[in-house]
């Protein structure tokens, strides 16, 4: 058999050459088939691995999803419980306030005005709660009586402070003020120390805020009496 090469030359192939070439091509074809089989096996193996992985993921999702949902539910329940406990603490505080401050308010004397006013503020806060949520409760009645008692104590303390510090002005002081004027006089007519002024102001502000304005008449009458006594002494 005659074959023409690429360079144009002519080569005569014998039967043996042809059989050798055919055997070479068959060998290449068999090698290709083997590679294809191995590739197909690898593909099937990879597909099996991916399928198995997919199945495991699906099982894991089925297992973990309920746990995840349960965890979310537990977190929500925990938040609800914490909120409820916080609300209960606030409610319990209102129920306990009367027992907590009753001794201080009903004691009849005020050793610390700031503390006394804070106790009354706590009572008023509790009263507002019961007025809005349980206006027929016995606790509201107790708090109302306690609040009224505190107001009466403040009015009494107001009068005591006036009586303690407001005294008639001495004639010599009045004479000094008349001769030199109230600002240039050597003697002062000021009777109330700064602490007393602070406490009288605090009590007066509380009484006005809570519509207990009788103290103004008390103050006017008391000061009027002091002025009359000062003038009579002069």
C-alpha positions in Angstrom: 0.0 0.0 0.0 1.3 3.4 -1.0 1.1 6.5 1.3 2.1 10.0 0.5 3.9 11.8 3.3 3.3 15.5 4.2 6.5 16.5 2.6 5.2 15.0 -0.7 7.4 11.9 -0.7 5.8 8.5 -1.3 6.2 5.7 1.1 5.2 2.1 0.4 3.7 0.4 3.5 3.9 -3.3 3.8 1.3 -5.5 5.4 3.4 -5.7 8.6 3.5 -1.9 8.7 -0.2 -1.7 8.4 -0.8 -4.3 11.1 1.6 -2.5 13.4 -0.1 0.9 12.8 -3.5 -0.8 13.4 -2.2 -2.3 16.6 -1.0 1.1 17.8 -4.3 2.7 17.1 -6.1 -0.1 18.9 -3.8 0.3 21.8 -4.5 4.0 21.9 -8.3 3.3 21.6 -8.1 0.9 24.5 -6.2 3.3 26.6 -8.8 6.0 25.9 -11.6 3.5 26.9 -9.8 2.8 30.1 -9.4 6.5 30.9 -13.1 7.0 30.1 -14.1 4.2 32.4 -11.9 5.5 35.2 -13.3 9.0 34.7 -16.8 7.6 34.8 -16.0 5.7 38.0 -14.6 8.9 39.5 -17.7 10.8 38.5 -20.0 8.2 40.0 -17.9 8.2 43.1 -18.0 12.0 43.4 -21.7 12.0 42.7 -22.2 9.4 45.5 -20.1 11.5 47.9 -22.1 14.6 47.1 -25.3 12.8 47.4 -24.3 11.3 50.7 -23.2 14.8 51.9 -26.5 16.2 50.8 -28.4 13.6 52.7 -26.4 14.2 55.8 -27.0 17.9 55.5 -30.7 17.3 55.2 -30.7 15.0 58.2 -28.6 17.6 60.2 -31.1 20.3 59.2 -34.0 18.2 60.4 -32.2 17.6 63.6 -30.9 21.1 64.3 -33.8 23.1 63.1 -36.2 22.1 65.9 -33.3 22.7 68.4 -32.8 26.2 66.9 -36.5 26.9 67.0 -36.7 25.6 70.6 -33.7 27.8 71.5 -35.5 30.9 70.1 -38.6 30.0 71.9 -36.7 29.6 75.2 -35.0 33.0 74.7 -38.4 34.6 74.1 -39.8 32.9 77.2 -36.7 34.0 79.2 -37.2 37.6 78.1 -40.9 37.4 78.9 -40.1 36.0 82.4 -37.5 38.8 83.0 -40.0 41.4 81.9 -42.7 39.9 84.1 -40.3 39.7 87.1 -39.4 43.4 86.5 -43.0 44.4 86.4 -43.8 42.3 89.6 -40.9 44.0 91.4 -42.4 47.3 90.6 -45.8 46.2 91.8 -44.5 44.6 94.9 -42.6 47.9 95.6 -45.9 49.7 95.7 -47.5 47.2 98.0 -44.5 47.4 100.4 -44.0 51.2 100.5 -46.5 51.9 103.3 -44.8 49.4 105.6 -41.4 50.8 104.6 -42.1 54.5 105.3 -44.9 54.4 107.8 -42.7 54.7 110.9 -40.9 57.7 109.4 -44.0 59.5 108.4 -46.0 58.8 111.5 -43.2 59.5 113.9 -44.5 63.0 114.4 -41.1 64.8 114.1 -38.8 65.4 111.1 -35.2 64.7 111.6 -34.3 65.0 107.9 -36.6 67.0 105.7 -35.0 65.6 102.5 -35.6 62.0 103.6 -39.1 62.8 104.8 -40.0 64.4 101.4 -38.6 61.4 99.6 -40.8 59.1 101.7 -43.9 61.1 100.8 -42.9 61.1 97.1 -42.7 57.3 97.3 -46.2 57.2 98.9 -47.6 59.5 96.2 -46.1 57.3 93.5 -47.7 54.2 95.0 -51.0 56.1 95.3 -51.0 56.9 91.6 -50.3 53.3 90.7 -53.3 52.0 92.7 -55.5 54.9 91.5 -54.9 53.7 87.9 -54.9 49.9 88.5 -56.9 49.1 91.7 -58.7 52.2 93.0 -60.8 50.2 95.4 -57.9 48.5 97.2 -57.4 48.7 100.9 -53.8 49.6 100.2 -54.8 52.8 98.5 -56.8 53.8 101.5 -53.9 53.2 103.8 -51.5 55.1 101.5 -54.0 58.1 101.3 -54.2 58.3 105.1 -50.5 58.0 105.4 -50.0 60.8 102.8 -52.5 63.1 104.7 -50.7 62.4 107.9 -47.4 63.4 106.3 -48.9 66.6 105.0 -50.2 67.5 108.5 -46.7 66.8 109.9 -45.2 69.2 107.4 -47.7 71.9 108.3 -46.8 71.4 111.9 -43.1 71.5 111.2 -43.6 74.7 109.3 -45.2 76.3 112.3 -42.5 75.0 114.6 -39.8 76.5 112.5 -41.5 79.8 112.4 -42.0 79.7 116.2 -38.4 78.7 116.8 -36.6 81.3 114.7 -39.0 84.2 114.3 -38.7 86.5 117.4 -39.6 90.2 117.8 -36.9 92.6 116.7 -35.1 94.3 119.6 -35.7 98.0 119.9 -32.0 98.7 119.6 -32.0 97.0 116.2 -35.0 99.0 115.0 -33.4 102.2 116.2 -30.2 101.4 114.3 -32.2 100.6 111.2 -34.1 103.9 111.5 -31.0 106.0 112.0 -28.7 104.3 109.4 -31.1 102.5 107.1 -31.7 98.7 106.8 -28.6 98.2 104.5 -26.1 100.4 106.3 -27.1 99.7 109.9 -24.5 97.9 112.1 -27.2 95.5 113.4 -29.1 93.1 111.3 -32.8 92.3 111.5 -32.3 88.9 109.9 -33.6 86.2 112.1 -33.8 83.1 110.0 -30.6 81.1 109.5 -29.9 79.7 106.0 -30.9 76.2 107.1 -34.2 77.3 108.4 -34.9 79.3 105.2 -34.1 76.2 103.1 -36.4 73.9 105.1 -39.3 76.5 105.2 -38.9 76.9 101.4 -38.9 73.1 100.8 -42.0 72.6 103.0 -43.8 75.5 101.4 -43.1 74.2 97.9 -44.5 70.8 98.8 -47.6 72.2 100.4 -48.4 74.4 97.4 -47.8 71.5 95.0 -50.3 69.3 96.9 -52.9 72.1 97.4 -52.3 72.6 101.1 -52.2 76.3 101.1 -53.4 77.0 104.6 -49.7 77.5 105.6 -49.8 80.9 103.8 -52.4 82.2 106.3 -50.3 80.7 109.2 -47.2 82.5 107.9 -49.0 85.8 107.4 -50.6 85.7 110.9 -47.3 84.7 112.5 -45.3 87.4 110.9 -47.9 90.0 111.6 -47.8 89.1 115.2 -44.0 89.4 115.2 -44.1 92.8 113.6 -46.7 94.0 116.1 -44.6 92.7 119.0 -41.5 94.4 117.6 -43.3 97.8 117.3 -44.8 97.5 120.8 -41.4 96.8 122.2 -40.0 99.8 120.4 
